[in-house]
């Protein structure tokens, strides 16, 4: 509802103002604000879910600070997740509620993610070792790296 000034009074005229009711269409500015709010809410939800999941911290650590022991840890976490998914499958078959499949999907997703993390973390480790070796070689040869 918005208010517009009135030259001639009408049935809804109140002290020289006419109260007009808008149709269901929205303006361009309101549409942009709505899209901005949706994008902001999506970004905040994504960041919160990313922070909430401990496997994401393992993936970030393996990507940004490669160490040799990330691959075995990722393999162990993957085995734990797959075992959890199998246990939940048995629970649901035995009569537990169907919403346990959401937890099952979380276990399955994290198991797959950490299983794929093993070769990637090894590749990132090899890349980091090669870059370190090249930097040391340039420093000992007197080149600026």
Secondary structure, 3 states (H helix, E strand, C coil): CEEEECCCCCCCEECCEEEECCCCCCCHHHHHHHHHHHHHHHHHHHHHHHHHCHHHHHHHHHHHCCCCCHHHHHHHHHHHHHHHHHHHHHHHHCCCCCCHHHHHHHHHHHHHHHHHHHHHHHHHHHHHHHHHHHHHHHHHHCCCC
